């Protein structure tokens, strides 16, 4: 039977080691020990991790998942709205520490993609409604604290040996969106650098990286299309994110997954 380290389990499942350690504290994952006393994981833990992710996708919180694992009665209703209410309540506090702590706790409990899609993105949409001073302050404050959280996550990822990824926005209407993409990629174990402003015609060879993510939330310009074809013909290790790439049929859908496999 194959044995996995926590790093290998993290790479296999696409969740962070912080997630796995938190799930261990809830009693959801219990590593075995070999003859020397070293902890290890095997395929049973891989299957359990995938099951935990499915429960989390349904919005079931970890305490309820722990009950399900034990065969106890548990509430299986989605709690995403409750998570959002907790974040909004913390946002209303005069200080920022409660929301900072809540974002870090949610990041430990939830895979980054679930946190973005079910908590951060819906709240950002709601906060963009209305243009009075109070709502604008909430919106900017929330984006600022989310950006602070993302940069903290990326910094902690630098402590782990991993494949390097530079994220380059070609066109960008929403500055925070590229950082959220970086947070999503952080679950895959990359060491990530992000350009904070759009560079329409970047010189990729200025960066030392094993992979390059090009981001655009609008359609590429004709000149960008030509430049992109040139990079592809040169075999540059590219993959793509943002609305500007989602409608394109010229890029194989497996490219992103292939890059993640290479990174592992």
Secondary structure as GFF3:
##gff-version 3
##sequence-region A 1 264
A	DSSP	alpha_helix	6	13	.	.	.	ID=ss1
A	DSSP	alpha_helix	17	25	.	.	.	ID=ss2
A	DSSP	beta_strand	32	33	.	.	.	ID=ss3
A	DSSP	beta_strand	39	40	.	.	.	ID=ss4
A	DSSP	alpha_helix	43	57	.	.	.	ID=ss5
A	DSSP	alpha_helix	62	69	.	.	.	ID=ss6
A	DSSP	alpha_helix	80	91	.	.	.	ID=ss7
A	DSSP	alpha_helix	97	109	.	.	.	ID=ss8
A	DSSP	alpha_helix	112	115	.	.	.	ID=ss9
A	DSSP	pi_helix	116	120	.	.	.	ID=ss10
A	DSSP	alpha_helix	121	127	.	.	.	ID=ss11
A	DSSP	alpha_helix	133	157	.	.	.	ID=ss12
A	DSSP	beta_strand	164	171	.	.	.	ID=ss13
A	DSSP	alpha_helix	175	186	.	.	.	ID=ss14
A	DSSP	beta_strand	191	194	.	.	.	ID=ss15
A	DSSP	three_ten_helix	204	206	.	.	.	ID=ss16
A	DSSP	beta_strand	211	216	.	.	.	ID=ss17
A	DSSP	alpha_helix	222	233	.	.	.	ID=ss18
A	DSSP	beta_strand	238	241	.	.	.	ID=ss19
A	DSSP	alpha_helix	243	246	.	.	.	ID=ss20
A	DSSP	alpha_helix	255	263	.	.	.	ID=ss21
###
